[in-house]
Amino acid sequence: MKALPWVLAGMGAGAAIAYVMLNGPQPQAATGPNAFERAAGRAWFWGSKTRAGAAGRDAVGRLKEGLGRVTGDRKLAEEGIADQAIGGVQDAVGAVAQATGETIHNLNRA
């Protein structure tokens, strides 16, 4: 039961990060074909969702690694390190998707 507060705190932090990332500034509508604006919005939103998932996976990975080190469970610690690496890759992919969406939006405005 000692781990329960940490799990709940991690879930709360993940929810807060997801809320902030999903409610961030989005590309503004501009003059031009609506299909391009929709594509830009979808790319940006998908990138935001991916980055939120990456933040959650990274947090879970840190939790697993810490618990593994404290309990001496090497396998759990290694799983945590792997989860953190996957979270880093997901974050990078999400950042590229967001940048793509913003680029499409900016090109449409030009």
C-alpha positions in Angstrom: 0.0 0.0 0.0 3.0 2.3 0.2 3.2 2.6 -3.5 -0.5 3.6 -3.9 0.1 7.4 -3.2 2.9 7.5 -5.7 0.8 5.8 -8.4 -2.0 8.2 -7.7 0.4 11.2 -7.8 1.8 9.9 -11.1 -1.7 9.6 -12.6 -2.6 13.1 -11.4 0.6 14.5 -12.9 0.0 12.7 -16.2 -3.6 14.0 -16.3 -2.4 17.6 -15.6 0.3 17.3 -18.3 -2.2 15.9 -20.8 -4.7 18.7 -20.0 -2.0 21.4 -20.6 -0.7 19.9 -23.8 -4.1 19.3 -25.3 -5.4 22.7 -24.5 -2.4 24.6 -25.8 -2.5 27.1 -28.6 -3.7 25.6 -31.9 -3.0 27.0 -35.4 -5.4 29.8 -36.2 -7.7 29.5 -39.1 -6.5 31.4 -42.1 -7.7 32.2 -45.6 -7.1 29.3 -47.9 -8.5 25.8 -48.7 -10.2 24.3 -45.6 -8.7 20.9 -46.4 -5.3 22.2 -45.7 -6.4 23.8 -42.4 -8.1 20.5 -41.4 -4.9 18.6 -42.2 -2.8 21.0 -40.3 -5.2 20.8 -37.3 -5.2 17.0 -37.4 -1.4 16.8 -37.6 -1.0 19.2 -34.7 -3.6 17.5 -32.5 -2.2 14.0 -33.2 1.2 15.3 -32.2 -0.2 16.7 -29.0 -1.9 13.4 -28.2 1.4 11.5 -28.9 3.4 13.9 -26.7 0.9 13.5 -23.9 1.1 9.7 -24.1 4.9 10.0 -24.2 4.9 12.1 -21.0 2.8 9.5 -19.3 5.0 6.6 -20.5 8.1 8.5 -19.4 6.5 9.0 -15.9 5.6 5.4 -15.6 9.1 4.4 -16.7 10.6 6.6 -14.0 8.3 5.1 -11.5 9.2 1.5 -12.5 12.9 2.3 -12.5 12.7 3.8 -9.1 10.7 1.0 -7.6 13.0 -1.6 -9.3 16.0 0.1 -7.7 14.4 0.4 -4.3 13.2 -3.2 -4.3 16.3 -4.6 -6.0 14.2 -5.9 -8.9 16.6 -5.5 -11.8 14.1 -6.6 -14.4 11.6 -3.9 -13.3 14.3 -1.2 -13.4 15.2 -2.2 -16.9 11.6 -2.1 -18.0 11.4 1.4 -16.6 14.5 2.4 -18.5 13.0 1.0 -21.7 9.7 2.8 -21.1 11.6 6.0 -20.7 13.4 5.5 -24.0 10.1 4.7 -25.8 8.6 7.8 -24.2 11.5 9.9 -25.5 11.0 8.6 -29.0 7.2 9.2 -28.9 7.8 12.7 -27.7 10.1 13.4 -30.6 7.6 12.0 -33.1 4.9 14.1 -31.5 7.1 17.2 -31.8 7.7 16.5 -35.5 3.9 16.1 -36.0 3.2 19.4 -34.3 5.8 21.2 -36.3 4.4 19.6 -39.5 0.9 20.9 -38.6 2.2 24.4 -37.9 4.2 24.4 -41.1 1.2 23.4 -43.2 -0.8 26.1 -41.5 1.9 28.7 -42.1 2.3 27.7 -45.8 -1.4 27.9 -46.2 -1.5 31.5 -44.9 1.3 32.6 -47.3 
